[in-house]
Amino acid sequence: MRLKLPISKYSVLSFVVIITVSCGKKAIEKKGQSQEETTIEMSALEAELSKQELYCESTQSCPSYLAKVAVVHKDRLKFCTGFLTAKNTIVTASSCLPETLRSKDLPCNRDVFFFFARTNEKPQRVACKRILEASEIDSREPFLWRSDVAYLEIEEFDRSRFLLPSRSGMADMDQFYIWGIDQIDDHQGIIRKKENCQSVHNSYFNPLANNEYSPVMIMAGCEFNSGNGGSPILDYRGKVRGIVSKSVENRDISEFASFEFLAKPLKKMIYSSNYACAPTIPELEVASESECGKVLDYSSYDFARREMVNEANLFKASINKIEYALNEKNRYLKLSVKLTPSGDSHQVEIYPKCFKNVSKWIGEFNSSKPFTFNIELPDMILKKSMNEYGRMVADEIVKEQIPTNFQFKPSILRSSRQATVFMWAEGPTSTYSNLTESCGSLL
C-alpha cells in the first residue's frame, strides 16, 4: 500500500503563504481541503504502522537492543535496522534517512518509527523525537562516504542492553558477526544473526580500504538483505566495530563474474562504516587522525585501482619469492627473473645476473677447468587473477621442474673479477658474458 507523505513543516509554510495572499471563500475551501488531505495521509500511515511485525528467527533469544526502523520516504515506508547505544539513543545508517532529515536537532516524530520485538506479542513501537547527528552523504558511491551513521533520540523506555562502540579498527580478514533485520515484505521483519563476516583490505571493489582504520570497510561473506542497513557489526567480545551501510552493487559483481581472470566465485560483499573513525556520542578520539581523515574521492579511488592491476606491482611479490627460492639452491650465482608476455599470462624466464659472495668459495677451486653445477628450475607462468575477495593476485602456475646446468671458469673469475656463464637444459646453450660480483639493478 503506497502512502502519501505527511505534511512537512515546509508544506505548512507554503500553506500559510497561500492563506495570506488569498481571500474569502477560496481561502476557506483551500484550508478545508488541506485539513482533509492531512487526515487521510495520517490515517493511511497509521494503518501501515499498526501492521508491522518483528520476529526472532533463532531458537536462542535475539538481542533486545535491536530495532526495526521504519522511515517515511518517497511516499512509502523504508526499512532499516537500528540498535540502542543508550536508553534514549538509537544508531542506524544515515543513508536510511531521507536527505531532508540528515540535519541536527530536526524533529522526527512524524517520519521515523522504531519497533522492538516482544515474545508472542506485537512489537513494541517507540517514537522518534529528534535527530542528534547524521553523516553527510554527499556522493552516490558508498566507498566515498566517510561515515554512514545517524544517532536519533527516542522516547526512553525500559531496555537493559546497549551496544558500545570500539575504536579498535577492523584488521584484514578479521572475523565478525552481524545482527540484522531482514524485511520480508511491507510488514514482516525477521531478526537474523550472520556469522563469518570478514573485513577485507585492498579489494578492487574498495581499494581505499587498505588499513584497519580506513573509514569505509568491505565486509565479505555476509549477505545483504532488505532492511539490513544500519545493522551493527560485532566482534566476539560483543563490541560494535562497524555499521552496515549497503551492499556492493550486483552490477559491479556481475561485471567480473564471467571474466577469465576470476579464480573463484566472488563472495557477497557489503560496504560498512568503520567505528575506528565513525562519529560517536559522546565523541571519542578517533583511532588514527591521518587514516580517518585521508582523501576519499574519485581520483584517489581510480588511482588505487590502476595500481592494483599494474602488472609491475602485481607480480613483484611473486618475482621476489621465486628469486629467493632459487638463490637458496646454490652458493655461486645470483639468479634473477624477467617476464615475457605470452597471451593473457607472462612466462617466467630465469637467468644468472651476477656472482655472489665470491670470497667465500673461490678458494675451493685450484684448477683452470670449468666448473659445472646443476639445479632444478621451474617452468612457470604468472597470470593476473582476482580471488573471491575481489583482490587482484598473481597466479603462479608451475608446469614442471627442469634440471638446468650452469658452467663458468673459477680461474678466470679469480684473475679478472669477471667470467662468462653458460646455461643450458635440454635445448640450446645461453651465454651470459662478463658477469661480476656487482649485481646492479634488476633488468
Secondary structure, DSSP 8 states (H G I E B T S, - for coil): --------HHHHHHHHHHHHH--HHHHHHHHHHHHHHHHHHHHHHHHHHHT-EEEE-SSS---TTEEEEEEEETTEEEEEEEEEEETTEEEE-GGGS-GGG-STT-B-TTTEEEEE--TTS--EEEEEEEEEEE----SS-GGG-S---EEEEE----------B--S---TT-EEEEEEEEE-SSSEEEEEEEEEEEEESSBTTBTT--STT-SEEEEES----TT-TT-EEE-TTS-EEEEEEEE--HHHHHHHHT-TTB-S----EEEEEETTTS--SS----S-HHHHTS--SHHHHHHHHHHHH-HHHHTHHHHHHHHHHHHTS-SSEEEEEEEEEETTEEEEEEEEEEE--HHHHGGG--SSS-EEEEEEEEEEEEEEEE-TTS-EEEEEEEEEEEEEEEEE-HHHHHHHS-EEEEEESSS--EEEEEE-S---S--
